[in-house]
Amino acid sequence: MGNHPRRLLIVDDEPSILTGMRRFLLGRGYVVDCAQEKEEAEALLDHGSYDGVIADLCLTTGFGPDGLGLIAHARESCPGARVIVLTAVEGETTEDLARDLGADAFLRKPTALAEVARVLECLLEARP
């Protein structure tokens, strides 16, 4: 691992999840940015360079898995970033779509923070 701290973007519409995950990952030495809305997340991706993105799929109530577009945006803006989808959305179709768009891992809520961090660390270590 290099000298620079790894930068993460966490995207979730629930403030309590953002706060808990941010605190947990800061404690593990990451630099963490958070976004509650898709537009905010896309702006951050356009102006920052991230090692990892952890995103929920349902960011706008009533709009279904609108976070799927965010995966594609992350792939374009930060091609080297590892993308983890963390969602309560059920269904193989959604998981397949997320993977087709470039998600590296698909976790279902609730997943323990330690497990999210373990998956993230494995993905980052495996990166060329």
N, CA and C of each residue as an Amber inpcrd file, in Angstrom:
protein
   384
   0.8380000  -1.1830000   0.0000000   0.0000000   0.0000000   0.0000000
   0.8850000   1.2500000   0.0000000   0.5160000   2.2060000  -0.8470000
   1.3230000   3.4150000  -0.9750000   1.2100000   4.2990000   0.2520000
   1.8470000   5.4750000   0.1740000   1.8620000   6.3710000   1.3260000
   0.5870000   7.1880000   1.4530000  -0.0860000   7.4140000   0.3250000
  -1.2740000   8.2700000   0.4140000  -2.4590000   7.4780000   0.9580000
  -3.2610000   8.1540000   1.8130000  -4.4480000   7.4700000   2.3240000
  -5.4220000   7.2440000   1.1700000  -6.1370000   6.1410000   1.2340000
  -7.0750000   5.8460000   0.1580000  -8.3500000   6.6480000   0.3280000
  -8.8550000   7.1420000  -0.8000000 -10.0400000   8.0000000  -0.7780000
 -11.2730000   7.2080000  -1.1590000 -12.3210000   7.3920000  -0.3580000
 -13.5710000   6.6930000  -0.6070000 -14.7160000   7.6820000  -0.7580000
 -15.6920000   7.2710000  -1.5530000 -16.9380000   8.0190000  -1.6570000
 -18.0550000   7.0710000  -1.2290000 -18.8270000   7.4870000  -0.2330000
 -19.9630000   6.6920000   0.2210000 -21.2350000   7.4270000  -0.1870000
 -22.1360000   6.7080000  -0.8410000 -23.3720000   7.3200000  -1.3150000
 -24.5610000   6.5480000  -0.7520000 -25.3480000   7.2360000   0.0660000
 -26.5330000   6.6050000   0.6470000 -27.4970000   7.7060000   1.0540000
 -28.7830000   7.4800000   0.8780000 -29.7470000   8.5390000   1.2150000
 -30.0900000   8.5610000   2.7000000 -29.5700000   7.6010000   3.4700000
 -29.8580000   7.5720000   4.9080000 -28.6770000   8.1420000   5.6980000
 -28.8630000   9.3210000   6.3250000 -27.7700000   9.9780000   7.0510000
 -27.1370000   9.0920000   8.1130000 -27.9460000   8.2640000   8.7970000
 -27.3850000   7.4270000   9.8650000 -26.3950000   6.4040000   9.3050000
 -26.6940000   5.8860000   8.1270000 -25.7870000   4.9180000   7.4980000
 -24.4950000   5.6270000   7.0830000 -24.6400000   6.8030000   6.4720000
 -23.4560000   7.5810000   6.0600000 -22.5630000   7.8790000   7.2630000
 -23.1720000   8.3530000   8.3360000 -22.4070000   8.7390000   9.5200000
 -21.6650000   7.5460000  10.1060000 -22.3740000   6.4390000  10.2670000
 -21.7540000   5.2530000  10.8520000 -20.6320000   4.6990000   9.9970000
 -20.8890000   4.6100000   8.6980000 -19.8800000   4.0450000   7.8040000
 -18.6720000   4.9690000   7.6870000 -18.9400000   6.2740000   7.6410000
 -17.8420000   7.2480000   7.5320000 -16.9280000   7.1540000   8.7540000
 -17.5560000   7.1300000   9.9320000 -16.7920000   7.0660000  11.1790000
 -15.9470000   5.7790000  11.2110000 -16.5610000   4.6730000  10.8350000
 -15.8780000   3.3730000  10.8500000 -14.6760000   3.3720000   9.9000000
 -14.8730000   3.8820000   8.6900000 -13.8000000   3.8490000   7.6910000
 -12.7140000   4.8900000   7.9600000 -13.0940000   6.0310000   8.5420000
 -12.0760000   7.0100000   8.9610000 -11.1540000   6.3580000   9.9860000
 -11.7500000   5.5690000  10.8730000 -10.9860000   4.8660000  11.8970000
 -10.0210000   3.8490000  11.3140000 -10.2810000   3.4330000  10.0930000
  -9.3900000   2.4820000   9.4160000  -8.3810000   3.1910000   8.5050000
  -8.3430000   4.5250000   8.5900000  -7.3170000   5.2740000   7.8690000
  -7.6890000   5.7650000   6.4830000  -8.9560000   5.6410000   6.1140000
  -9.3870000   6.1420000   4.8000000  -9.7500000   7.6110000   4.8820000
  -9.6620000   8.2930000   3.7440000 -10.2210000   9.6410000   3.6100000
 -11.5980000   9.4230000   3.0010000 -12.6320000   9.9700000   3.6360000
 -14.0000000   9.6360000   3.2310000 -14.8260000  10.8600000   2.8810000
 -15.4300000  10.8380000   1.6970000 -16.4220000  11.8330000   1.3100000
 -17.7750000  11.1340000   1.2870000 -18.8280000  11.9000000   1.5640000
 -20.1690000  11.3210000   1.5800000 -21.1080000  12.1330000   0.6990000
 -22.0900000  11.4470000   0.1190000 -23.1250000  12.1220000  -0.6560000
 -24.4520000  11.4240000  -0.3840000 -25.5310000  12.2150000  -0.3060000
 -26.8530000  11.6400000  -0.0820000 -27.6570000  11.5810000  -1.3650000
 -27.2120000  12.3200000  -2.3890000 -27.9720000  12.3640000  -3.6320000
 -27.0780000  12.0040000  -4.8050000 -27.7090000  11.4770000  -5.8340000
 -26.9910000  11.0500000  -7.0320000 -26.2130000  12.2240000  -7.6690000
 -26.8710000  13.3710000  -7.7690000 -26.2390000  14.5330000  -8.4080000
 -24.9860000  14.9660000  -7.6500000 -25.1110000  14.9690000  -6.3150000
 -23.9870000  15.3570000  -5.4630000 -22.8330000  14.3630000  -5.6500000
 -23.1630000  13.0860000  -5.6890000 -22.1500000  12.0400000  -5.8600000
 -21.4580000  12.1830000  -7.2130000 -22.2350000  12.4620000  -8.2580000
 -21.6480000  12.6110000  -9.5980000 -20.7080000  13.8100000  -9.6510000
 -21.0810000  14.9020000  -8.9840000 -20.2180000  16.0890000  -8.9500000
 -18.9060000  15.7610000  -8.2410000 -18.9890000  15.0300000  -7.1220000
 -17.7760000  14.6440000  -6.3910000 -16.8920000  13.7460000  -7.2610000
 -17.5070000  12.8080000  -7.9640000 -16.7460000  11.8960000  -8.8400000
 -16.0540000  12.6660000  -9.9590000 -16.7230000  13.7040000 -10.4700000
 -16.1430000  14.4870000 -11.5640000 -14.9480000  15.3150000 -11.1140000
 -14.9250000  15.6800000  -9.8210000 -13.8730000  16.5910000  -9.3510000
 -12.8500000  15.9420000  -8.4240000 -13.0720000  14.6870000  -8.0890000
 -12.1360000  14.0290000  -7.1770000 -11.6350000  12.7310000  -7.7650000
 -10.6390000  12.1850000  -7.1370000 -10.1230000  10.9030000  -7.5840000
 -10.3040000   9.9290000  -6.4270000 -11.0770000   8.8810000  -6.6640000
 -11.4030000   7.9450000  -5.5860000 -10.8240000   6.5670000  -5.8440000
 -10.4380000   5.9080000  -4.7450000  -9.9680000   4.5270000  -4.8270000
 -11.1410000   3.5670000  -4.7270000 -12.1760000   3.9950000  -4.0170000
 -13.3340000   3.1370000  -3.8320000 -14.6110000   3.9330000  -3.7160000
 -15.7070000   3.3290000  -4.2030000 -17.0340000   3.9330000  -4.1030000
 -17.9600000   2.8810000  -3.4990000 -18.6680000   3.2550000  -2.4340000
 -19.6490000   2.3610000  -1.8200000 -20.9980000   3.0380000  -2.0050000
 -21.8820000   2.4230000  -2.7810000 -23.1220000   3.1040000  -3.1390000
 -24.3600000   2.2520000  -2.9130000 -25.3880000   2.9170000  -2.4000000
 -26.7080000   2.3180000  -2.3150000 -27.3260000   2.4640000  -3.7040000
 -28.3020000   1.6310000  -4.0260000 -28.9400000   1.7400000  -5.3420000
 -30.1830000   2.6070000  -5.3260000 -30.8520000   2.6990000  -4.1820000
 -32.0710000   3.5140000  -4.1150000 -31.7630000   4.8350000  -3.4220000
 -31.5810000   5.8590000  -4.2210000 -31.1690000   7.1570000  -3.6690000
 -32.3130000   8.1540000  -3.6560000 -33.3450000   7.9120000  -4.4460000
 -34.4810000   8.8170000  -4.4900000 -35.7300000   7.9830000  -4.2530000
 -36.4530000   8.2890000  -3.2030000 -37.6440000   7.5130000  -2.8710000
 -38.6120000   7.4660000  -4.0460000 -39.0400000   6.2650000  -4.3790000
 -40.0190000   6.1300000  -5.4480000 -39.4320000   6.0080000  -6.8460000
 -38.1110000   6.0830000  -6.9620000 -37.5080000   6.0300000  -8.2890000
 -36.8230000   4.6950000  -8.5870000 -37.0200000   3.7240000  -7.7020000
 -36.3800000   2.4330000  -7.9450000 -34.8720000   2.5520000  -7.8040000
 -34.1450000   1.6150000  -8.4190000 -32.6780000   1.6150000  -8.2560000
 -31.9780000   2.6790000  -9.0980000 -32.1920000   3.9580000  -8.7640000
 -31.5920000   5.0420000  -9.5650000 -30.0870000   5.1520000  -9.3530000
 -29.5660000   4.4450000  -8.3580000 -28.1220000   4.4520000  -8.1500000
 -27.3660000   3.6600000  -9.2110000 -28.0730000   2.9010000 -10.0320000
 -27.3950000   2.1400000 -11.0880000 -26.6270000   3.0750000 -12.0280000
 -27.2380000   4.2290000 -12.3280000 -26.5730000   5.2010000 -13.2010000
 -25.2790000   5.7120000 -12.5970000 -25.2390000   5.7180000 -11.2690000
 -24.0580000   6.1820000 -10.5560000 -22.8690000   5.2410000 -10.7760000
 -23.1480000   3.9460000 -10.8870000 -22.0720000   2.9760000 -11.1220000
 -21.3900000   3.2990000 -12.4470000 -22.2020000   3.5210000 -13.4820000
 -21.6560000   3.8540000 -14.8050000 -20.8560000   5.1510000 -14.7320000
 -21.3720000   6.1210000 -14.0010000 -20.6950000   7.4230000 -13.8660000
 -19.3420000   7.2460000 -13.1600000 -19.3310000   6.4220000 -12.1190000
 -18.0870000   6.1780000 -11.3830000 -17.0620000   5.5060000 -12.2900000
 -17.5130000   4.5570000 -13.0890000 -16.6260000   3.8550000 -14.0210000
 -15.9730000   4.8340000 -15.0020000 -16.7660000   5.8040000 -15.4510000
 -16.2750000   6.7780000 -16.4250000 -15.3250000   7.7900000 -15.7880000
 -15.7410000   8.3310000 -14.6160000 -14.9740000   9.3890000 -13.9600000
 -13.7220000   8.8800000 -13.2630000 -13.8210000   7.7380000 -12.6190000
 -12.7040000   7.1580000 -11.8610000 -12.5420000   5.6940000 -12.2710000
 -11.9880000   5.4530000 -13.4590000 -11.9130000   4.0830000 -13.9810000
 -11.2050000   3.1070000 -13.0480000 -10.2810000   3.5930000 -12.2420000
  -9.5340000   2.6940000 -11.3650000 -10.2370000   2.3960000 -10.0470000
 -11.3240000   3.1070000  -9.7760000 -12.0090000   2.9330000  -8.4840000
 -12.6860000   1.5750000  -8.4020000 -12.6820000   1.0230000  -7.2240000
 -13.4240000  -0.2090000  -6.9600000 -14.8120000   0.1940000  -6.4940000
 -15.8390000  -0.4110000  -7.0790000 -17.2150000  -0.0170000  -6.7720000
 -17.9380000  -1.1480000  -6.0460000 -18.4290000  -0.8250000  -4.8410000
 -19.2100000  -1.7860000  -4.0590000 -20.6380000  -1.2680000  -3.9650000
 -21.5750000  -2.1130000  -4.3380000 -22.9790000  -1.7780000  -4.1900000
 -23.4530000  -2.3660000  -2.8640000 -24.0790000  -1.5400000  -2.0450000
 -24.6040000  -1.9770000  -0.7520000 -26.0730000  -1.5720000  -0.7360000
 -26.9570000  -2.5380000  -0.8630000 -28.3600000  -2.1880000  -1.0640000
 -29.3180000  -3.1710000  -0.4280000 -30.5340000  -2.6880000  -0.1900000
 -31.5950000  -3.5520000   0.3110000 -32.4570000  -4.0490000  -0.8480000
 -32.1490000  -3.5860000  -2.0620000 -32.9230000  -3.9950000  -3.2380000
 -32.7420000  -5.4910000  -3.4530000 -33.8390000  -6.1830000  -3.6120000
 -33.7780000  -7.6300000  -3.8300000 -33.7770000  -7.9300000  -5.3240000
 -33.3240000  -9.1200000  -5.6630000 -33.4820000  -9.5600000  -7.0490000
 -32.1820000  -9.7360000  -7.7970000 -32.1110000 -10.8370000  -8.4990000
 -30.9190000 -11.1610000  -9.2940000 -30.7350000 -10.1560000 -10.4250000
 -31.8570000  -9.6940000 -10.9840000 -31.7680000  -8.7750000 -12.1320000
 -30.9820000  -7.5360000 -11.7690000 -31.2870000  -6.9790000 -10.6050000
 -30.6000000  -5.7650000 -10.1550000 -29.1150000  -6.0400000  -9.9810000
 -28.7930000  -7.1900000  -9.3830000 -27.3860000  -7.5280000  -9.1750000
 -26.6760000  -7.6910000 -10.5150000 -27.3230000  -8.3730000 -11.4570000
 -26.7250000  -8.5540000 -12.7920000 -26.5050000  -7.2100000 -13.4740000
 -27.5060000  -6.3360000 -13.3870000 -27.3890000  -5.0010000 -13.9870000
 -26.2180000  -4.2410000 -13.3760000 -26.1240000  -4.2870000 -12.0520000
 -25.0500000  -3.5730000 -11.3470000 -23.6910000  -4.1040000 -11.8090000
 -23.5710000  -5.4140000 -11.9180000 -22.2940000  -6.0020000 -12.3490000
 -21.9890000  -5.6490000 -13.8030000 -23.0210000  -5.6610000 -14.6560000
 -22.8240000  -5.2910000 -16.0650000 -22.3190000  -3.8590000 -16.1870000
 -22.7750000  -2.9930000 -15.2840000 -22.3740000  -1.5860000 -15.3240000
 -20.9880000  -1.3630000 -14.7270000 -20.4560000  -2.3880000 -14.0700000
 -19.0920000  -2.2560000 -13.5590000 -18.9180000  -2.3710000 -12.0630000
 -19.9620000  -2.7780000 -11.3350000 -19.8090000  -2.9600000  -9.8850000
 -18.8640000  -4.1330000  -9.6290000 -17.9540000  -3.9690000  -8.6840000
 -16.9870000  -5.0270000  -8.3580000 -17.5380000  -5.9870000  -7.3070000
 -18.4570000  -5.4900000  -6.4810000 -19.0410000  -6.3410000  -5.4400000
 -20.4600000  -5.8730000  -5.1710000 -21.2890000  -6.8170000  -4.7510000
 -22.7030000  -6.5320000  -4.5040000 -23.0490000  -7.1030000  -3.1380000
 -23.3200000  -6.2250000  -2.1670000 -23.6390000  -6.6590000  -0.8040000
 -25.0570000  -6.2400000  -0.4680000 -25.7450000  -7.0970000   0.2670000
 -27.1160000  -6.7640000   0.6560000 -27.1590000  -6.2020000   2.0690000
 -27.9670000  -5.1530000   2.2390000 -28.1640000  -4.5950000   3.5750000
 -29.0740000  -5.5500000   4.3430000 -28.8780000  -5.7240000   5.6340000
 -27.7630000  -5.1590000   6.3960000 -26.5170000  -6.0400000   6.3060000
 -25.3750000  -5.4150000   6.0540000 -24.0850000  -6.1090000   6.0920000
 -23.2420000  -5.3980000   7.1400000 -22.5820000  -6.1570000   8.0020000
 -21.7570000  -5.5510000   9.0510000 -20.6700000  -4.6790000   8.4320000
 -20.3760000  -3.5480000   9.0840000 -19.3440000  -2.6340000   8.5780000
 -17.9990000  -3.3380000   8.4190000 -17.6860000  -4.2360000   9.3340000
 -16.4050000  -4.9490000   9.2480000 -16.3410000  -5.7800000   7.9620000
 -17.4750000  -6.3310000   7.5650000 -17.5210000  -7.1360000   6.3310000
 -17.3970000  -6.2350000   5.0990000 -18.0610000  -5.0740000   5.1350000
 -17.9400000  -4.1080000   4.0320000 -16.4680000  -3.7160000   3.8820000
 -15.8160000  -3.4160000   5.0000000 -14.4020000  -3.0120000   4.9780000
 -13.5190000  -4.1490000   4.4630000 -13.8490000  -5.3830000   4.8480000
 -13.0450000  -6.5350000   4.4080000 -13.1340000  -6.6970000   2.8860000
 -14.3490000  -6.6020000   2.3500000 -14.5430000  -6.7130000   0.9020000
 -13.7970000  -5.5860000   0.1890000 -13.9220000  -4.3710000   0.7200000
 -13.2470000  -3.2090000   0.1410000 -11.7330000  -3.4130000   0.1210000
 -11.1880000  -3.8500000   1.2530000  -9.7450000  -4.0300000   1.3430000
  -9.2520000  -5.1140000   0.3860000 -10.0320000  -6.1900000   0.2470000
  -9.6580000  -7.2540000  -0.6980000  -9.6370000  -6.7160000  -2.1340000
 -10.6580000  -5.9250000  -2.4740000 -10.7230000  -5.3570000  -3.8340000
  -9.5530000  -4.4140000  -4.0860000  -9.2440000  -3.5720000  -3.1040000
  -8.1550000  -2.5980000  -3.2760000  -6.8020000  -3.2970000  -3.3670000
  -6.6210000  -4.3480000  -2.5760000  -5.3540000  -5.0930000  -2.6300000
  -5.1770000  -5.8010000  -3.9710000  -6.2870000  -6.2590000  -4.5390000
  -6.2330000  -7.0270000  -5.7810000  -6.0510000  -6.1360000  -7.0060000
  -6.1750000  -4.8410000  -6.7710000  -6.1130000  -3.9070000  -7.9090000
  -4.7010000  -3.9190000  -8.5070000  -4.6400000  -3.9330000  -9.8400000
  -3.3070000  -3.9490000 -10.4730000  -2.5050000  -2.6910000 -10.1750000
